[in-house]
C-alpha cells in the first residue's frame, strides 16, 4: 500500500468477465448475467432514473426488432446525431443487435457535415435527439437517397409535426415489440449473425486537415480492446462512472459505454455539459475519465475558491498541499516516506486536502484517467498531492483508444506510460514517430484505401503521427505531432505542445497555440479563463463590460504577460514566447476552432487568425 492510495483496489483483471466475441453477443450475455442490477442512471428534471440491465436489454431488443421491421438489413449503417444521453446507448446497441453498423455524428456538426457523414457511411436510418437535430437532417435529406427513416428520441416541440419519414423512438420500440412477437427467433439470429472480423462501428476523425475519415472498427477490434482495458486497470460492478464526453469519440464510446458494458460499472449521465461540476459532486464517481480541459477547469475552480478564502484557510491549504507534494515526490521516486511525513500527510488531508477532493467530487475516486490530449505534468502532480492517482493514457481512434497506460504503482508525470499488455508500441528510429501494432489496430478508413495504406504499413504497424521517445523502463513520452513541430527561421526545432501545456497550467489561461514555424521567434495566441480572469478584474478594480473588453484591459494583458514570463523561465531562449495576443471571443463546443474534446485546432486557428498572427511579427 502506498501512503497516498491503496494499490489493492487498482489491479489488472486477466479473467474474461463476460464471454462473447462480438458486441451483440457480449451485450446479451451481460444482460443475462446482471439482470436487475443497475446499468445506467440519468437525471431528468432533478430526479434520477435508473435503467437496469433488463430494462436496457428490453429497450435494445425492441429497437433492433423495430429496425428489422423497417427492412434494415444486416451490415447496413445507421447514424446517431445526439448529445450524450441514455437513448444514444440504446440506439447504438439496438443497431448492433440488428446486425448493423453504428456511426456517431457530433451534435455540434452542421447540416452540411451531417450530409457528408451520412453519404460517406451510406446511412439508411438516422437517430436524432430532438427537433434541433431533426432540422439538420431534414435540410439535407433530398441529397441522401439512401436514407429511409429518421427516428427522434425527444418529441417535445414536435407534437403537431407529421412526416412519413420521421417516427419517434417510442414508436420504433412499439413496432419492434410487435415484430418480435410475430417473428420468434429473429432477434437471436440477428445477434448471432455478425462475425468477429465484421465491421461493427464507424468513428469519424475530427477532420482538422481535410474531410473527416471514417475509421472502421471490427467487433474483434472492440471486444479485444475492452478486455484489454481490464489488463490495464480493472473496473467492477461496484464502480460508478460519469458519462459526459461525446459518445461519437473513441474515449467515451469504448472507454465508457463498451467498457462499462463489459465490466459492469454503472454509467451516470450528466444533465448537460454545463452541469458537469455539480453532477460530479453529486455522483462522486469511483473511476473518473476525462480530458485535460476538464482537469484544468477543476484546478481553476479550486484556485478561485482558495483566492476567496480567509487568510487562515489559504495558509492551511498551502501547507497541506506542500505536504502532499513532498509525499508524492517520494512515492514517484520510489523512496520510502518517513513516519513523520506520513503523519503530517494524515493531518493535511483532514485539514484541507479531503475538502478539496470533495469540492471537485473525486473523494471516492480510486483513480483518475486523463487522455485525448497532452496534459501538464505539474497538473498531474497537483492531483497526486491530493492523494488520488492520475493515470495518463495515450492512443487514437485507429487503435481503439488507449495503447499506452500509466501503471498506478509507478507513475511518471510527463510520460504516457509503457505499452499496454494487449499491443506493441515502438519509436520509428528514422523519424521518431510512435508506431502501434496489435489486434486493436483498425480495419482501415472507409472508402479511402490510399489513406489506409499510408497509415498502416506492410508489417502491420499503425503510423500515429505522434513524435516521441522511450526511456530505459519502456515509458513513452510524446514530444509533439509530426505536423506540428515548429522549425524557426533560424533552423531550430521546437515542440510547441510542451510550452502550451505549461501555459494551460495557469488558472488564467484555458488554451494557447504557439506560433513560429519559419518565423524568427515564437509567439502565442491565448484564450483566457473567463471565470478566473473576471474574478481577478473584480478584485483589482479593472473595468470591463464584456469578454472582449476584458481581453483588451491593460491589467489583464499584464497578468497574462506575467504567466508567460513564468513559463519562459522554464525554457531555453529559442523556446521562449516573445509576444502574444488574446483571442477576443470566448470559444465553446460549437465553434469551429475547437475539436469535440475541446482542443484548439492548430492549423484552423493559424489560418483564421492569420492577420492577428502577422501583427506579432511586424517590425520584428
VOZA-743854 format. One line per field, with one value per residue (C-alpha): chain; x negated, y negated, z negated; residue in three letters. Coordinates in steps of 0.1 Angstrom, whole numbers, plus 2048, in hexadecimal, padded with zeros to 3 digits. Each point is the difference from the previous one (the first is absolute). Layout:
cadena	[A, ...]
c1	[X, ...]
c2	[Y, ...]
c3	[Z, ...]
residuo	[ALA, ...]
# end
This chain:
cadena	[A, A, A, A, A, A, A, A, A, A, A, A, A, A, A, A, A, A, A, A, A, A, A, A, A, A, A, A, A, A, A, A, A, A, A, A, A, A, A, A, A, A, A, A, A, A, A, A, A, A, A, A, A, A, A, A, A, A, A, A, A, A, A, A, A, A, A, A, A, A, A, A, A, A, A, A, A, A, A, A, A, A, A, A, A, A, A, A, A, A, A, A, A, A, A, A, A, A, A, A, A, A, A, A, A, A, A, A, A, A, A, A, A, A, A, A, A, A, A, A, A, A, A, A, A, A, A, A, A, A, A, A, A, A, A, A, A, A, A, A, A, A, A, A, A, A, A, A, A, A, A, A, A, A, A, A, A, A, A, A, A, A, A, A, A, A, A, A, A, A, A, A, A, A, A, A, A, A, A, A, A, A, A, A, A, A, A, A, A, A, A, A, A, A, A, A, A, A, A, A, A, A, A, A, A, A, A, A, A, A, A, A, A, A, A, A, A, A, A, A, A, A, A, A, A, A, A, A, A, A, A, A, A, A, A, A, A, A, A, A, A, A, A, A, A, A, A, A, A, A, A, A, A, A, A, A, A, A, A, A, A, A, A, A, A, A, A, A, A, A, A, A, A, A, A, A, A, A, A, A, A, A, A, A, A, A, A, A, A, A, A, A, A, A, A, A, A, A, A, A, A, A, A, A, A, A, A, A, A, A, A, A, A, A, A, A, A, A, A, A, A, A, A, A, A, A, A, A, A, A, A, A, A, A, A, A, A, A, A, A, A, A, A, A, A, A, A, A, A, A, A, A, A, A, A, A, A, A, A, A, A, A, A, A, A, A, A, A, A, A, A, A, A, A, A, A, A, A, A, A, A, A, A, A, A, A, A, A, A, A, A, A, A, A, A, A, A, A, A, A, A, A, A, A, A, A, A, A, A, A, A, A, A, A, A, A, A, A, A, A, A, A, A, A, A, A, A, A, A, A, A, A, A, A, A, A, A, A, A, A, A, A, A, A, A, A, A, A, A, A, A, A, A, A, A, A, A, A, A, A, A, A, A, A, A, A, A, A, A, A, A, A, A, A, A, A, A, A, A, A, A, A, A, A, A, A, A, A, A, A, A, A, A, A, A, A, A, A, A, A, A, A, A, A, A, A, A, A, A, A, A, A, A, A, A, A, A, A, A, A, A, A, A, A, A, A, A, A, A, A, A, A, A, A, A, A, A, A, A, A, A, A, A, A, A, A, A, A, A, A, A, A, A, A, A, A, A, A, A, A, A, A, A, A, A, A, A, A, A, A, A, A, A, A, A, A, A, A, A, A, A, A, A, A, A, A, A, A, A, A, A, A, A, A, A, A, A, A, A, A, A, A, A, A, A, A, A, A, A, A, A, A, A, A, A, A, A, A, A, A]
c1	[800, 7F4, 804, 814, 817, 80A, 7F1, 814, 81F, 7ED, 7F7, 801, 81A, 7F6, 820, 81B, 81C, 81B, 7FC, 807, 7EB, 817, 811, 824, 7F8, 7EC, 81D, 819, 7EA, 7FB, 826, 804, 7E5, 80B, 826, 80F, 7DF, 7FE, 7ED, 808, 80D, 80C, 80C, 820, 810, 7EC, 809, 7E9, 80E, 7F0, 7FE, 7F9, 7EF, 822, 80F, 7E4, 801, 826, 7FC, 7E3, 813, 81E, 7EA, 7EE, 821, 80F, 7E3, 806, 825, 7F5, 7EB, 7DF, 7E8, 7E1, 7E2, 814, 7F6, 812, 7F4, 807, 801, 804, 7F0, 7F5, 821, 80D, 812, 7DF, 7F5, 821, 800, 7DB, 805, 821, 7EF, 7E4, 81A, 812, 7DE, 7FB, 7E3, 803, 7F2, 800, 803, 7F7, 81E, 7EC, 7FB, 811, 81B, 7E5, 7EA, 81D, 806, 7DC, 7FE, 821, 7F7, 7DD, 80C, 81E, 818, 823, 80E, 7F8, 807, 803, 803, 81B, 80F, 7DF, 7ED, 81E, 7FF, 7DD, 809, 820, 7EC, 7E9, 816, 807, 7DB, 800, 813, 7F6, 811, 820, 80A, 7F8, 806, 804, 7F7, 812, 820, 805, 807, 80B, 823, 811, 7E5, 808, 7E8, 801, 7DA, 800, 80A, 7F9, 7EA, 81F, 812, 7E1, 800, 825, 7FC, 7E2, 815, 81B, 7E6, 7EE, 820, 809, 7DD, 7F2, 7DB, 7F8, 7F0, 7E9, 7F7, 7F7, 7EB, 7ED, 7FB, 7E2, 7DD, 7E3, 7EE, 81F, 803, 811, 7FE, 7F3, 7EF, 7F8, 7E1, 803, 7F6, 7E7, 7EC, 81C, 81F, 807, 7F5, 816, 7EA, 80E, 7FF, 809, 811, 7DF, 7EF, 818, 805, 7DB, 7F9, 81A, 7F4, 7DD, 80B, 805, 7DC, 7F7, 815, 81F, 822, 81C, 826, 7FA, 7F1, 813, 7F7, 809, 80C, 7FD, 7E6, 80D, 80A, 7F4, 7DD, 7EB, 7FA, 824, 80B, 7E7, 7F3, 823, 81D, 7F0, 7E8, 81C, 815, 7E3, 7F5, 823, 7F8, 81E, 802, 80D, 80B, 7FC, 81D, 7EC, 7DC, 805, 80B, 7E1, 7F0, 821, 807, 7DC, 805, 822, 7F5, 7DD, 7F3, 7E9, 7EF, 7FE, 7F4, 7FD, 7ED, 7E6, 818, 816, 7E3, 7F4, 822, 802, 7DD, 80B, 820, 7EB, 7E8, 81D, 80E, 7DF, 7FC, 821, 7F9, 7F4, 7DB, 800, 811, 7E7, 7E3, 80F, 804, 7DD, 7F1, 815, 7F9, 7DB, 801, 813, 7E6, 7E3, 811, 809, 7DC, 7F3, 819, 7F8, 7DB, 806, 7F1, 80F, 816, 7F4, 819, 800, 80A, 81B, 80F, 7FE, 812, 81C, 804, 7FE, 81D, 816, 7F6, 805, 7F9, 81F, 816, 7F0, 807, 825, 802, 7F6, 814, 7E3, 800, 80C, 7EA, 7E9, 7ED, 803, 7F9, 7F5, 7FD, 809, 7E8, 7DF, 801, 7E8, 7EA, 805, 825, 7FC, 7EA, 81A, 81A, 7E6, 7FA, 826, 7FA, 811, 7ED, 803, 7F8, 7F9, 809, 7F7, 80E, 817, 820, 7EC, 7F3, 822, 7F4, 7E5, 7E0, 7EA, 80B, 7F0, 7FD, 80D, 7E2, 7E6, 80D, 7EA, 80F, 7F8, 801, 81D, 7F4, 7F4, 813, 81F, 7FF, 816, 7EC, 7DC, 7F3, 7DE, 7EE, 7F7, 7DA, 800, 81C, 807, 824, 813, 80D, 81B, 806, 819, 824, 80D, 7F4, 81D, 80C, 7F8, 812, 822, 7FE, 7DC, 7E8, 7E3, 803, 801, 7E0, 7EF, 80A, 7FA, 7E0, 7F8, 7F5, 821, 7F2, 818, 7EF, 80F, 7F1, 7F4, 7DB, 7F1, 7E5, 7FE, 7EA, 7EE, 81F, 815, 813, 809, 802, 811, 7ED, 819, 813, 7EA, 813, 7FF, 7DA, 7F4, 7E0, 7F7, 7F1, 7DF, 804, 808, 819, 81A, 81B, 81D, 815, 7E8, 802, 826, 805, 7EB, 815, 821, 7F5, 807, 822, 804, 7FA, 818, 7ED, 7E3, 7F1, 7DB, 7F7, 7DD, 7FC, 7E8, 801, 7E4, 80E, 81E, 820, 821, 825, 810, 824, 805, 815, 81E, 80B, 7DD, 7F7, 821, 7FA, 7DD, 80E, 81B, 7E7, 7E8, 81B, 7FA, 81D, 80F, 822, 7FD, 7E8, 7EF, 7FB, 7F1, 7E6, 7F6, 7FB, 7DC, 801, 80B, 7E5, 7E7, 80E, 7FC, 7DD, 7F7, 80B, 7EC, 7E2, 803, 802, 7E3, 7E9, 804, 7F4, 7E2, 7FF, 80A, 81E, 80C, 81F, 7F7, 823, 825, 823, 820, 81E, 81D, 81B, 808, 800, 818, 808, 813, 7E3, 7EC, 7DF, 805, 800, 81C, 7E6, 7FC, 7DD, 7F8, 7FB, 7DD, 802, 823, 7F7, 7E1, 814, 81D, 7EB, 7E5, 803, 7FE, 7E1, 7EF, 804, 7E9, 7E4, 803, 7E0, 7F1]
c2	[800, 7DD, 7E4, 7EE, 81A, 824, 815, 81E, 7F0, 7FA, 822, 80E, 81B, 819, 815, 7FD, 7EE, 806, 818, 7F6, 7FA, 7E6, 7E2, 80C, 822, 7EF, 7E9, 81C, 814, 7E1, 7FC, 825, 7FE, 7DF, 7FF, 7E8, 7EF, 7DB, 7F9, 7DB, 7E2, 7DF, 7E0, 7F2, 7E1, 805, 824, 81E, 81C, 822, 819, 824, 818, 810, 7DE, 7F8, 823, 7FC, 7DE, 80B, 81F, 7EA, 7E8, 81C, 811, 7DE, 7FB, 823, 7F8, 7E1, 817, 7F8, 81B, 80F, 7EB, 7E0, 7E0, 7EA, 7DE, 7F0, 7DA, 7F7, 7F4, 81A, 80E, 822, 803, 7FD, 821, 811, 7F6, 80A, 823, 804, 7FA, 819, 81A, 7FC, 80B, 7DD, 7E7, 7E3, 7DD, 7E1, 7DC, 7E3, 7EB, 7E1, 80A, 7EA, 80D, 801, 815, 817, 805, 809, 819, 811, 801, 80E, 81A, 80A, 7FA, 80D, 7F7, 7E1, 7FD, 7DC, 7F1, 7E5, 7E7, 7EC, 81E, 80B, 7DF, 807, 821, 7F3, 7E4, 819, 81F, 7F9, 805, 821, 819, 81E, 7F1, 812, 7F6, 7E6, 80A, 7E5, 805, 7E2, 7F5, 7E1, 7E4, 818, 809, 7F2, 80A, 81B, 80E, 824, 803, 7F6, 815, 7FF, 818, 80B, 808, 814, 814, 807, 80B, 816, 810, 80A, 80D, 814, 811, 809, 80C, 815, 809, 7E2, 7EC, 81D, 805, 7DC, 800, 81F, 7F3, 7E9, 811, 7F3, 7F3, 7ED, 7DA, 7F5, 7DB, 7E1, 7E4, 7E2, 7EC, 7DB, 7F6, 7E4, 805, 808, 814, 817, 824, 81D, 817, 823, 814, 825, 814, 810, 7DF, 7F3, 820, 807, 7DD, 7FD, 821, 7F1, 7E1, 818, 80A, 7DC, 7F7, 814, 7F3, 814, 7FF, 7EB, 7E3, 7E0, 7EF, 7DE, 7FF, 7DD, 800, 803, 824, 7FA, 7FF, 81F, 7F7, 801, 81A, 81B, 7F4, 7F6, 812, 821, 804, 7FA, 81A, 819, 7F8, 7F8, 7DD, 7E9, 7E4, 7DF, 7E7, 7DB, 7E8, 7EB, 7F5, 7E1, 815, 816, 7F1, 803, 823, 80C, 7F5, 811, 821, 801, 819, 81B, 7FF, 7DF, 7FE, 7DD, 7EB, 7E6, 7E3, 80E, 806, 7DC, 7F2, 812, 7F3, 7DD, 803, 809, 7E4, 7E7, 80F, 7FD, 7DC, 7F8, 813, 7F0, 7FB, 81D, 817, 7F6, 808, 821, 80A, 7F6, 813, 81F, 7FF, 7FC, 820, 813, 7F5, 80C, 821, 803, 7F9, 81B, 819, 7F7, 804, 822, 7F3, 809, 7E7, 7F8, 806, 7DB, 7F7, 81A, 7F2, 7DD, 80C, 80E, 7DE, 7EF, 815, 7F8, 7DC, 7F8, 81A, 816, 7E0, 7F8, 823, 7FC, 7DE, 810, 820, 818, 80A, 824, 803, 81F, 7F0, 7E5, 804, 7E5, 804, 7F3, 7E2, 7F8, 7F5, 7EB, 816, 7E6, 805, 825, 7FA, 7E9, 81D, 818, 7E8, 802, 826, 80C, 812, 7F0, 818, 7F3, 815, 7FB, 80E, 7F6, 80A, 816, 815, 802, 7E7, 807, 810, 7F5, 7FC, 7F4, 81B, 7F3, 80E, 7ED, 7DF, 7E9, 7DE, 7F4, 824, 813, 821, 820, 813, 812, 826, 804, 7EE, 7F7, 7DC, 7F5, 7E1, 7FF, 7FB, 7EC, 7E7, 802, 808, 817, 820, 818, 824, 819, 80E, 7DE, 7EF, 7F6, 80F, 7E0, 7E1, 804, 7F9, 7F4, 81D, 7E8, 7EF, 823, 80A, 7E0, 807, 826, 80C, 822, 80E, 7F6, 7E2, 7E3, 7DF, 7E9, 7DE, 7FA, 7FB, 80D, 812, 81E, 804, 81D, 80B, 802, 7E0, 7EB, 7DB, 7EB, 7E2, 7F4, 808, 804, 7E6, 7E8, 7FE, 7DD, 7F8, 7DC, 7E9, 807, 826, 809, 81C, 7F7, 817, 7E8, 817, 800, 7DA, 800, 819, 7EA, 7E1, 814, 808, 7DC, 7FA, 7E2, 812, 819, 807, 7F4, 805, 7FA, 7F1, 7FE, 818, 7F0, 7E0, 7EE, 807, 810, 7EE, 80C, 7FD, 803, 807, 7F4, 812, 7E9, 808, 7FC, 7E1, 7F0, 807, 7F1, 7E1, 7FB, 804, 7E7, 7E6, 806, 7F2, 817, 803, 821, 81C, 7ED, 7E1, 817, 80C, 7DC, 7F4, 7F6, 811, 821, 7FD, 7FB, 81E, 817, 7F1, 80A, 824, 801, 7F3, 81C, 81A, 7F1, 805, 825, 801, 7F8, 7DE, 80E, 810, 7E0, 7ED, 7DD, 7F2, 80A, 7F7, 808, 80F, 7E8, 81A, 81A, 821, 81D, 823, 7F3, 7EA, 80D, 7F7, 81C, 826, 814, 807, 7DA, 7FD, 7E2, 80A, 7F3, 7FE, 7F2, 7E6, 7F6, 7FA, 7EF, 7E8, 7FB, 7DA, 800, 817, 7E9, 7E3, 810, 801, 7DD, 7ED, 81F]
c3	[800, 809, 7E7, 81A, 80E, 7FB, 81C, 7F7, 810, 821, 80E, 823, 805, 81A, 7FD, 81A, 7EE, 81A, 81D, 824, 81F, 80F, 7F0, 803, 7F1, 7E4, 7F8, 800, 7E8, 7EA, 7FD, 7F7, 7E6, 7EF, 803, 7E8, 7F6, 80B, 820, 807, 7EE, 80E, 7F0, 80E, 7F0, 7E1, 7FA, 807, 814, 801, 81D, 7F6, 817, 806, 808, 818, 810, 806, 810, 816, 80B, 80A, 813, 812, 80A, 809, 819, 80D, 806, 814, 817, 7F0, 80D, 7EF, 809, 807, 7EF, 7E7, 7F3, 7DE, 7FE, 7DB, 7E1, 7E6, 7F3, 7F6, 821, 813, 7EF, 807, 825, 804, 7F0, 813, 821, 7F7, 7F4, 821, 810, 80D, 7FF, 7E9, 806, 7EA, 80B, 7EA, 7F6, 807, 825, 81A, 818, 81B, 7EB, 7F7, 825, 807, 7E3, 80A, 824, 7FA, 7E7, 816, 7E3, 805, 7DD, 7EB, 7DB, 7F5, 7DD, 805, 817, 803, 80D, 815, 813, 80B, 810, 810, 80F, 813, 804, 825, 806, 7ED, 817, 7EA, 7E1, 7F8, 7DC, 7E6, 7DB, 7E6, 7DB, 7F1, 811, 7EB, 818, 81B, 7F3, 820, 818, 819, 81A, 80F, 7FC, 7DC, 7E1, 7DB, 7ED, 7ED, 821, 80C, 7DF, 803, 824, 7F4, 7E5, 819, 819, 7E5, 7F5, 824, 809, 7E3, 804, 816, 7E5, 7F6, 825, 804, 7E1, 80C, 824, 7FD, 800, 7EC, 820, 80C, 7FE, 7E0, 7FC, 813, 7EE, 815, 7FA, 7F8, 822, 7F6, 81F, 819, 803, 7E2, 805, 7F5, 7EB, 803, 7E0, 800, 7E5, 7F9, 7FE, 7E6, 7EB, 7FF, 7F4, 7E5, 7F2, 801, 7EC, 7E3, 803, 7FD, 7E2, 7F8, 7F9, 7EE, 7FB, 7E1, 814, 808, 820, 810, 823, 80F, 81B, 824, 808, 823, 7F3, 7FA, 7DB, 7F5, 819, 7F7, 7DF, 7F3, 810, 80C, 7E3, 7E7, 813, 7FD, 7DC, 7F2, 7F3, 7FC, 81A, 7F2, 81A, 7F9, 806, 819, 805, 7EA, 7E2, 800, 7E0, 7ED, 80D, 7F7, 7DC, 7FF, 80F, 7F1, 81A, 7F5, 822, 812, 824, 810, 818, 7F4, 805, 7E4, 7E8, 807, 7F9, 7DE, 7F7, 80A, 7EB, 7E1, 807, 800, 7E0, 7EF, 80B, 7F0, 7E0, 7DF, 7FA, 7E7, 81A, 81A, 7E9, 7F7, 824, 80A, 7E3, 807, 825, 7F9, 7EA, 81B, 81A, 7EB, 7FA, 825, 80B, 7EA, 80C, 825, 7F9, 7EF, 7DF, 7DE, 7EF, 7DC, 7E4, 7F8, 823, 801, 7E0, 80F, 81F, 7EB, 7EF, 822, 80D, 7E3, 800, 825, 81A, 7FA, 803, 821, 80D, 7F4, 811, 821, 7FA, 801, 7DC, 808, 81F, 800, 81D, 81B, 825, 818, 825, 823, 7FD, 7EF, 7DB, 7EB, 7EA, 7E4, 802, 7FC, 7E2, 7F0, 802, 7F2, 7E3, 7F8, 7FB, 820, 81B, 822, 81C, 823, 81E, 825, 820, 81C, 811, 818, 7E3, 7EE, 7E5, 7E6, 80D, 7E3, 7DC, 7E0, 7E5, 7DE, 7EE, 815, 80D, 814, 806, 823, 80D, 810, 7F0, 810, 81B, 7F5, 7FD, 81E, 81B, 80A, 801, 80E, 80B, 825, 7FF, 820, 7F9, 7DA, 808, 7E8, 810, 7F3, 80A, 7F2, 805, 7F4, 81F, 816, 821, 813, 80D, 810, 826, 7FD, 808, 808, 7DE, 7EF, 813, 7F4, 7DC, 7FC, 80F, 80F, 7DE, 7EF, 7ED, 7FC, 806, 7E6, 80B, 7DC, 7FA, 7E0, 7EC, 7EA, 7E1, 7F1, 7EC, 820, 7F8, 81E, 802, 81B, 80C, 81A, 81F, 81F, 813, 7E2, 7FA, 806, 813, 7FA, 81A, 7EE, 806, 7DC, 7F9, 7E6, 7F2, 7F9, 7EB, 7E2, 7FF, 805, 7E3, 7E9, 809, 7FB, 7DD, 7F7, 7F1, 817, 821, 80F, 820, 814, 823, 805, 822, 80F, 81E, 819, 7EB, 7EC, 7DD, 7EE, 7F8, 7F1, 805, 7DE, 7F4, 7DD, 7E5, 7FE, 7DD, 7F0, 813, 7F9, 7DB, 803, 811, 7E5, 7E4, 810, 80B, 825, 814, 81B, 810, 813, 809, 81C, 7EA, 7E6, 818, 809, 7DD, 7FA, 7DD, 810, 81A, 7E4, 7ED, 81E, 807, 7DD, 806, 821, 7EE, 7E6, 81B, 814, 7E3, 804, 824, 815, 811, 822, 7F0, 7EE, 80B, 80A, 803, 7FF, 80A, 7EE, 813, 7FB, 804, 7E5, 813, 7F9, 80C, 81E, 80D, 81D, 7EF, 7E6, 804, 7EF, 7E4, 7FC, 80F, 816, 825, 806, 826, 800, 7E6, 813, 820, 7F0, 7EB, 81A, 7FE, 7DB, 801, 81A, 7E9, 7E7, 81A, 80F, 7FA, 7F1]
residuo	[UNK, UNK, UNK, UNK, UNK, UNK, UNK, UNK, UNK, UNK, UNK, UNK, UNK, UNK, UNK, UNK, UNK, UNK, UNK, UNK, UNK, UNK, UNK, UNK, UNK, UNK, UNK, UNK, UNK, UNK, UNK, UNK, UNK, UNK, UNK, UNK, UNK, UNK, UNK, UNK, UNK, UNK, UNK, UNK, UNK, UNK, UNK, UNK, UNK, UNK, UNK, UNK, UNK, UNK, UNK, UNK, UNK, UNK, UNK, UNK, UNK, UNK, UNK, UNK, UNK, UNK, UNK, UNK, UNK, UNK, UNK, UNK, UNK, UNK, UNK, UNK, UNK, UNK, UNK, UNK, UNK, UNK, UNK, UNK, UNK, UNK, UNK, UNK, UNK, UNK, UNK, UNK, UNK, UNK, UNK, UNK, UNK, UNK, UNK, UNK, UNK, UNK, UNK, UNK, UNK, UNK, UNK, UNK, UNK, UNK, UNK, UNK, UNK, UNK, UNK, UNK, UNK, UNK, UNK, UNK, UNK, UNK, UNK, UNK, UNK, UNK, UNK, UNK, UNK, UNK, UNK, UNK, UNK, UNK, UNK, UNK, UNK, UNK, UNK, UNK, UNK, UNK, UNK, UNK, UNK, UNK, UNK, UNK, UNK, UNK, UNK, UNK, UNK, UNK, UNK, UNK, UNK, UNK, UNK, UNK, UNK, UNK, UNK, UNK, UNK, UNK, UNK, UNK, UNK, UNK, UNK, UNK, UNK, UNK, UNK, UNK, UNK, UNK, UNK, UNK, UNK, UNK, UNK, UNK, UNK, UNK, UNK, UNK, UNK, UNK, UNK, UNK, UNK, UNK, UNK, UNK, UNK, UNK, UNK, UNK, UNK, UNK, UNK, UNK, UNK, UNK, UNK, UNK, UNK, UNK, UNK, UNK, UNK, UNK, UNK, UNK, UNK, UNK, UNK, UNK, UNK, UNK, UNK, UNK, UNK, UNK, UNK, UNK, UNK, UNK, UNK, UNK, UNK, UNK, UNK, UNK, UNK, UNK, UNK, UNK, UNK, UNK, UNK, UNK, UNK, UNK, UNK, UNK, UNK, UNK, UNK, UNK, UNK, UNK, UNK, UNK, UNK, UNK, UNK, UNK, UNK, UNK, UNK, UNK, UNK, UNK, UNK, UNK, UNK, UNK, UNK, UNK, UNK, UNK, UNK, UNK, UNK, UNK, UNK, UNK, UNK, UNK, UNK, UNK, UNK, UNK, UNK, UNK, UNK, UNK, UNK, UNK, UNK, UNK, UNK, UNK, UNK, UNK, UNK, UNK, UNK, UNK, UNK, UNK, UNK, UNK, UNK, UNK, UNK, UNK, UNK, UNK, UNK, UNK, UNK, UNK, UNK, UNK, UNK, UNK, UNK, UNK, UNK, UNK, UNK, UNK, UNK, UNK, UNK, UNK, UNK, UNK, UNK, UNK, UNK, UNK, UNK, UNK, UNK, UNK, UNK, UNK, UNK, UNK, UNK, UNK, UNK, UNK, UNK, UNK, UNK, UNK, UNK, UNK, UNK, UNK, UNK, UNK, UNK, UNK, UNK, UNK, UNK, UNK, UNK, UNK, UNK, UNK, UNK, UNK, UNK, UNK, UNK, UNK, UNK, UNK, UNK, UNK, UNK, UNK, UNK, UNK, UNK, UNK, UNK, UNK, UNK, UNK, UNK, UNK, UNK, UNK, UNK, UNK, UNK, UNK, UNK, UNK, UNK, UNK, UNK, UNK, UNK, UNK, UNK, UNK, UNK, UNK, UNK, UNK, UNK, UNK, UNK, UNK, UNK, UNK, UNK, UNK, UNK, UNK, UNK, UNK, UNK, UNK, UNK, UNK, UNK, UNK, UNK, UNK, UNK, UNK, UNK, UNK, UNK, UNK, UNK, UNK, UNK, UNK, UNK, UNK, UNK, UNK, UNK, UNK, UNK, UNK, UNK, UNK, UNK, UNK, UNK, UNK, UNK, UNK, UNK, UNK, UNK, UNK, UNK, UNK, UNK, UNK, UNK, UNK, UNK, UNK, UNK, UNK, UNK, UNK, UNK, UNK, UNK, UNK, UNK, UNK, UNK, UNK, UNK, UNK, UNK, UNK, UNK, UNK, UNK, UNK, UNK, UNK, UNK, UNK, UNK, UNK, UNK, UNK, UNK, UNK, UNK, UNK, UNK, UNK, UNK, UNK, UNK, UNK, UNK, UNK, UNK, UNK, UNK, UNK, UNK, UNK, UNK, UNK, UNK, UNK, UNK, UNK, UNK, UNK, UNK, UNK, UNK, UNK, UNK, UNK, UNK, UNK, UNK, UNK, UNK, UNK, UNK, UNK, UNK, UNK, UNK, UNK, UNK, UNK, UNK, UNK, UNK, UNK, UNK, UNK, UNK, UNK, UNK, UNK, UNK, UNK, UNK, UNK, UNK, UNK, UNK, UNK, UNK, UNK, UNK, UNK, UNK, UNK, UNK, UNK, UNK, UNK, UNK, UNK, UNK, UNK, UNK, UNK, UNK, UNK, UNK, UNK, UNK, UNK, UNK, UNK, UNK, UNK, UNK, UNK, UNK, UNK, UNK, UNK, UNK, UNK, UNK, UNK, UNK, UNK, UNK, UNK, UNK, UNK, UNK, UNK, UNK, UNK, UNK, UNK, UNK, UNK, UNK, UNK, UNK, UNK, UNK, UNK, UNK, UNK, UNK, UNK]
# end
